[in-house]
Amino acid sequence: MTVYDFHRITDDLEIWDDWCAAWPSVAAEHETLGRQALATDRPLSAGQHLAQAALYYHFAKFLPPGPGPHPAVLMLSGLDSAKEEHRVVEQLFLERGPATFAVDARRIAHTLTMEGTATAITAPLLVVFGRKDRLILWRQAERLPAAAGGDSELLMLEEGNHGCANLAPWHRPYTADWLAQRLAKGESQ
């Protein structure tokens, strides 16, 4: 998405109910550019414009109208990875309902610390950790859920490496289900 398009679409929005209606007009502009490019035998440009249009139509369709809550999962990549690596995990959450927001932690690492603030965590917290992580000692993983102020759990995978990437089937679906269950409890209260 271009910054220009984002501002054209969102700057005049005053309420969430206007969100879904704001995106299709700019999406249609990109669709027109894409179809013009197809008609003049410029397939690469056509693909780029049509992909942009599809993205904007997607934003208009899937953002929920009306008052919340609208659950979202904040996904922070490790310092040795990028947010684009979250695609498979994001899909697990999206299939269960919440939106996702992925951030490159390495860009904001200097601001990240839980020292003295973990007790303020009141949302459900699941820490997934591998005991065979060679970068961070597994004992560090015990600190956050122990200090958190709300519903928290530590899923320690005995054979897990850094990020438990070697055991994805043992934690990724579990994590998505864990979150979906907590969200369902919140809706019923």
N, C-alpha and C positions, 0 to 999 in steps of 0.2 A: 504494500500500500504506500502510496506517496504521501508525504506530509501535506502537500497541497490538497489532495483529495480528502484526507482526514479532516482538515480544517474546514473545507467547503461543506462537508457533511455534518460535522458535529458542532461547529462554533455557535450556531443559532439554536441548538437544542436546549430546551429549558426543562423538559420533563422526560422521563424514560419512555412514556407512551409514544413519544414522537420518534424514537430511535428506529423502529422497524420501517417506518414510512420514509425516512430520510435517505436510506441507502440505495433503493432501486433506481432513482433518477440518475445518479452518477454511474451506477452499474450499467444502465442503458446506454450511456455515452460510450463506455468502453466496449460494450457489445457492438454498437454501431461501427466504431473504429475497427474492431475485429472483423466484422462482416465486409467492410470496405477493403480491408487488407486481403481477405480471401478472394474478393472479386477482382483484385488487381494482381493476383498471383504472388502475394507476399506472405507465405505461410508462417514464417517465424514471428513476424509482427502480429499476424492474426492470432496465433497461439498465445502470445503475451497479453494482448488486449482481452481476449476471451477468458483467459485465466483470471485476469483482474476483475472482469465482470462477474465471473462465477464466485469469486471471493466476496464481493460486495453483496451479491444476492444471498450468499450464505449468511453473512452478518445480519441481513434484514430478516431472514427466516428463523434463525435459531436463537436469537436473544429473546428471552421471555418477556412478554409484556406485563405491565401491572406491577403492583408492589411485591416485594420479596417475601421471604428470603430466597435468594438465588445462589445455591451453594457453589463454591468454586474451590479448586485444589491449587495451591501454590506449589509449584515444582521447582526446586532449586537444584541445579546441577552441581556436581562436585567441582572443586577447583581445577581438576584435571580433565574436565569434559565440557560439553556445550549443550545448550537447551535443545538443539535439534536432535539429540540422542534420546529425547523423551517421547518421540512419536508413538512407539509401541505401547508404552505405559500410559500415555495420554488417552489412547484409544480405549484401554480398559476402564478408565474413569468415565469417559464420555458415554460408553455403552451403559453405564449404571446411573447416569443422570447429571452429575455435576459438570460445570465448565472447568477448564484448566487454564492456568496461566504459568508459562515456563519462563524462567529467568536464568541468565548466565551468572552464576554466583561468583565466578572469578572476576567479573567486572565490579562487583560490589563487596568483595571479600573483606576489605578493610572496615566495612561498617557492620559486619556480621559478628555478633557475640551474644552468647546466652548468659554470660557471667552476671549473676545477680538479678536476672530478669525472668528466669524460667518459672518462678512461682506465679507470674502474671499470665501464664498460658492456661486458659480455661477451656479452650476448644479441645476436642479429642485429639490425642497425639499418639502416633505409632512410630516408633523408632525401629528400623530394620537394620541389622548389623551382622557382619560376618566375623566370627571369632578368629579366623585366619587372615584377617586384614593385616597387611604388612606395613601400612602407612599410618594407621591410627589404632592405638591399643584398644582392645575390646572393653576394657574397664571404663574407658571414656564414654562409651555408649550407655552405660548404666546410669551415668550422672543425670542426663536430661530427664528421662521419665521419672526418676526418683525425686527430682526437684520440682517437676511440673505441678501446677495447681489443680489440674483437672483430670479427666479420664485419660490415663496414659498406659501404654503397653510397650514392652521391649520384646521384639521378635529376634532372638539371637540364633543365627544359623551356624551350627558347629563347624561345618565345612565351607562356610562362606568366605569369599575373598573380599577385596576392597569393592564396595558397592554391591556385593553379593551378585555380581554379574554372572558368576558361574552357576548360580542356583536360581535364575529368574523364575522358572516354573513353581518354585517353592515359596516365593514371596510376592510376586507381582499380582496374580489373581487374588491371593489372600488379602493384600493391601487394599485392592479395589473393593472387595467384598466387605472388609472391615469398615471402610469409610461409608459404603452404601448402607450398612446396618446402622451406623451411628446417625446418619442423616435421616433414615427412616424413623428412628427413635425420636429425633428432634421434631419431626413433622407431626408425630402422634401426640406430642405433649402440648 
